[in-house]
Amino acid sequence: MASVSGPQSSRAFLITLALFLLFIEAAAQLYLLPNHVADAMDFRQLYTAGYMLRTEPAHLYDIQRQVQVQAALTDSTDGVLPFNHTAFEAAFFVPLSYLTYSAAYRVILAINVLLIAVCFFSMRSLFSYPIPIWQPRPGLLFFPFVAVAVVVMHGQDSLLFLAICCIALNLLLREQDFLAGGLLAITLFKPQFTLPLAVLLMARRGWRFLGGFLTGSALIFLLCLHLVHISGLRAFLHIIAFTNAAGQHPVTLSYDPNGSSPLNMPNLHGLLFFSLLRWLPSSFGLPIMIAVSIAALGWAVRQVRIIPDNESAFAYALAWAVLLSYLSHFADLALWIIPMAVLARRAEYPKREFLLLQGAFLLPALLIYLIPDPTPWMWALSLPLLATALYLGRFNKHDATNRVLLESPLA
């Protein structure tokens, strides 16, 4: 596939981005806010967290208090959506907590759309390869991918994670490993993705990346400690355990009955739960899941070191980070954008790439729009994501003579 030149390639993206922003703001103004649909969006947990960090930080991870505050701030009838992210993320939303919920929701829509632009311009060369049907012009793949639209409309934070990954990849390609590691530490607001991603990137990049990541992580830990103190950190670990209990004990999450069920997770956890773990006694589930995850991570660590180019290695690591996460939702599939873009760049087997890319765009849309209640079937999206990861881990036959097993800088 031919590369697209840079400077003349941004017009279609900018026009589409502006139209997309106008459309979602109009939808919010005319339908989502007047009919209280916006009150049920995922943004309510982030808005509530920002408000609670500003007004009562000691209760940030108090589920009962979250119930009361979220009900007071929004008109949602769907029960509470617990805030189970690291405390420093709530600081991002403190400024929005000074606004009414409806005003803050409009602002977060615009912020998420701007984050799409950050993703594109930070890695414009990667997002400029043509994708049949879905990307006739550079950057347009963001708009037909339904997971991106879901992130924007829900006011989710997955596009922030994606934007940081794009900037980190740019830094890695320029050999600025320490800065890339430090920047990636900011994504610890979703530690379930950051930790496996960091392990895979450290296995490939070595000590400088590790040093940057540990430095950034230490600063974030100190910030969390300042915000919620030791008691808050303990409460954070408790709420993580509380959230993950949904798979075996749904009654414990009467506030969020579906959101944390493994069947709603497009990752290995969801795939294993559907195919095996739900048929076994609950005491077997966790040991099996840990064993499979460690084995998969070990195999991915070996593979990421021998992938010929850095973009493919990063995309491979990111795909496995989503697969290995202990908790994921449909909106997190926005991270799939980078692996899809790399698939478009690699033209070894056009027919296979075409099928993978069509599946990546079509299957999430079919699941969302054709199934009345898609929640119990989200696990199925782990299959095309797993296929993407496995494909990215293949050797490039045309580069076979040039492949050298990378010596681990950590050895």
N, C-alpha and C positions, 0 to 999 in steps of 0.2 A: 504494500500500500504506500502510495506516495505521500511524502510529508507535505504539509500545508505551510506556506510562508507565513511569518508571524505578523508584521505590522498591518497588512491588509485584511487579516482574518478575524478581527474582533467586532466588526460592525454588526453582523448577524446576531452574535452573542449579546451585545449591548442592547440592541432593539428588542430581542426576545426577553432579556432580563427586565427591561422597563415594562413591557407588556405584562409579564408575569407578575411583577409587583403591583401594577394597577389592578390586575384581575383579583389577586388575593385580598388586597385592601378593600376593593369593592365588595367582594364576597363577605368579608368580615363586617363591613358597614351595613350591608343590606340584608344579610341572612344570619351569619354566625353569631353576631352579638345580639340582635333583636330577639332571636329565638333561643338564646341561652345555650347554643351549641358550643360556643367558645368556652363557656364555663366548665365544660366537661373535658376540654383538651388537656394534654399533659402539662402544659405551661402552668397550670394551677399549682402543681407541687413546687415548681421552681419559684413562682411568685410568692407563694406562702413561705418558702424557705428564706427568701430575701427579707420578707417582712419580719419573720421570727428572729432572724439573726440580728436585725436592727433593733427590735423591741424586747426580745426575751431570749437571748442566745443560749441560756442554760437549758431551755426546753426544745432546742432545735430537733432533737431526735426522740422527743416524747410523742408516741403515737396518739395517745388520747388528746394531747394538746394540739397536735396537728389536725385532728378531726375537728376540734372546736374552731380553730383559727381559719382553716380552709373553708368550713361551712359559713363562717362570718364574712369572709372576703369574696366568695363566689356564690353563685346560685346553682351549683351543680347538684344533681340528685343521684349521681353515680357513686356516692360514697367517697371516702378519702383516697387520694393517691399518695402513698407515703413517700417522703423525701428520704432516699437511702444513698445519696451521693456524699462524697467527702465535703467537709464543712466549707472549704475555701470557695467551692463553686457557688454557694449561697451568696458570697460577697459580690459576685458578678451581678446579682439581681437585686441587691440593696437599692441602687438608684431607681430601678423600676418600681420598687415597693412604695415610693412616694407618690406614684400615680394611682389612679383608680385601676381596677383590674381591666376594664375595657380599654382604657388608654394604653396601659402597659402591654396588652395583647396586640394592639395595633403596632406598637413600637417593636415588639419581638418579631413580628412578621417581617418588617422592613430589615431588621438586623439579620435575620436568617437569609433573606434574599441577597443582602450585601455580602454575606459569607460565601455564597455561591460565586460571586465575583472574585473574592479573595482566593478561593480554590483555583479558579480558572487562570487568573493572572499570575499566581505564584508558580504554576506548572503549565503554562500555556502550550509549550511544545508537546507535552504529553497528551493534553486534551485537544490536540489539533488533528489527530489522525482520523480519517473518515471511517464511519461505522455504517454499513449498509442500512438504510431506512432511518436509523435513529440519529445519526450525526452527519448530515450532508455538509454542514459548515462547522468550524471549530467551536467547541464548548457547548454545543446544543444537546449533548447527551444528558446533561443535568435535568432538562425539563421533561422529557418523556419517561424518565425513571421514576416510578410511582413512590418509591421510598423517600426520595428527596422531597416530593410534594407533601408527603405525610409529615416529614420533619418540620417543614415550614409551617403548615397549617396547625400542627400541634404545639408549636413553640418549643420544640424539643432542642436538645443541645448536641445532637449528633453531627450537625454541620459545623459546629465549632470544633469538634474533635477532628473532622475531616480537614478543615482549613489548617489546623495546626499540623496535621500529618503532611499536607501538601507543602507547607513552608519547611518542615523538617526534611522532607525528601529533597527539596531544592538545596538546602544547606549540605546534605550528605553528598549530593552530586558535585558540590563545590569543595568537598573535602573539609568542611567545617563541622567535624564530628562532635566536638565538645558543645558547640552552640546547639546543634541538632538534638543532642541528648538532653541538654537543659530545657530546651523548648518542649520536647516530648513529655517531660515531667509534668507540664501543665495539664496534660490530658488525664492526670490521675483523678480527675473528677469522675472518670469512668475506669476505675482500676481493673475491672474485669477484662478490659481490652488492652490497657496500657502495659500491664505486667507481662503477658505472653509476648506482646509486640516488642517490648524492651529486651526480653531475653533473646529473642530471635535476632534482633538488630545488634545486640552486644556480641552474639556469637559470630556475626559477620564483620562488624566494624572494630571491635576491640576496646582497648583501654580508654582512649580519648572519649568515645561515645559513653562508655560506662561512667567515667568521671563526670561528664556533663549531666548525665541522668541522675546520678547520686547526689550531686550538688543541688540540682533543681528540686529533687525529692526532699532533701533535707530542709530546704527553704519552705517548701509547701507544708511539710510536717510542722515546722515551727509556727507557720501562719495558722494552721488548724488548731494547734495547741493554744495559741493566743486567742483564737476566736471562741473555742468551746471548752478549753481546759481538758484535763485528764478525764474527768467524768464524761465529757462529751465524746471523747474518743472511745471510751468504753461503750457508751450508748450507740455509737456508730457501728461497732462490731456486733452489738446485740441486734440492731435493726437489720443488718446484713443477714444474720442467722435467721431472723424472723421472716425476712423476705424469701429466703431459699427454702423455708419450711413448707411453702405452698405445694410443692410437688408431691410430698408424701402426706401432708396434713392440711388440706385446703381449708378446713374449718378455722385454722389459726389466722387466715387472711380473709376474714369476712368483709374487710374493708376493700380488698383488692383481689377478688376471687379468681380472676383470669390472668391478670397481668404477669404474675410470677410463676405460673404453671409451666413446667417443662414443655408441654405440648405447644405452648405459645412462643417457644424459643427456636429461631432458625440457626441452631448450632449443634455440636456433637451431643450436648446434654439433651436437647429435644429429640434428636434422632435416636439416641440410645434409650431414652425413656419410652418412646413410642414402640421401638422394635423389641426391647428386652426388659428394661427395668420395671416397667409397670406390672409385669407378670410375676415379678419376684418379691419376696418379703422386703419391706422397707429397709431392714438392717443391711441388706446386701447392696442397696443402691449406691450409697456414698463410696464404699471401697471400690466397687467396680468402676464408677465414674472417675475416681482419682487415678486408678491404675491405667485406664484407657487414655486419660488426658496426659499423664506423664509419658506414656509410650508414644503417643502422637506428637507431643512436644519434642521428645528426644529425636524422633525421626525427622521432624521439621527442622530442628537445629542442624542436623547433618546435611540436609538438602539445601538449606539457605546459604550454606558456605560454598556450595559448588555451582550455584546458578551463575551463568556467565556475566550478566550485567546488573548494575545496581538498581535500576528501576524495576526490573522483574523481581529481584530479590526483595525489595521493599513491598511490592504488591503481594508477593507470596507470603511474606511475614504478616501483612495486614489481614489477608484472607484467613490465615490460621489463627490470628488473634481473635477474630470474630468467632470462628469455629470452637476455639478452646475456652471462650468466656464462660463463667459460671452463670451469667445472667445476660440475656439479650432480648431485644424486642424488634418488631418489624422495622421501626424507624432507624435502628442501628445498621440496617442493610445499606444505608446511604454510603457507608464506608466501602462498599463493593465497587463504587465508582472508579477508584484507582486501579484495582485488578482488571476491571473491564477495559479501561483505557489502555493498559499495558497489553491486554489481549489484542486490541486493535492495532497496536504498534508492531506486535510480533506477527509476521506473515508466513510462518513455516507451513502451516496446513490451513489454508483459507477456509475450506469447508468445515473443518472441525471448529475453528474459531467462530465462523458464522453461526453455527448451531449453538455454541456456548453463549455467544452474545445475544442471540435471539431469545434463548431461554432465560438469560439474566433479566432482560427487559420484560418479556411476556409473562413469565410464571408469577411474579409478584402481582402484576396487574390483574391477571385472571383470578388469582386467589382473593384479592381484595374486592373485585367488582362482580364476580360471578357466584361466589359462595355467600349465602345469607349470614352465616356466622363463621368467619374464617379463623377465629382464634384457636380452635383445637388442631388446625392444620398448618400453622406457621412452621412447625418443625420440618415440613416437607421442603422448605426453601433451603435447608441445610444441604440438600443433595446437589443442586446446581452450584452452590457456593463451594462445596467440597470438590466438585468436578473442576471448578476454576482453579482452586488451590493446587490440585494434583497436576493439572495441565501446566500451570506456571512452574512447577517443580521439575518438569521434563527438561532434558538437555536439548539444546538446539543442534540438530544434526549438522547444519552447515558450519558450526563452530567446533565440531568434535575434535579437530586437531589442535585447537587452541585452548581447550579446557584444562585447567590445572586445579587440583584440589587445594583450596586455600588453606594455608597454615593459620591456625587460630592465633590471633594476636594475644589471646588470654592464656595460651598454653605456657 
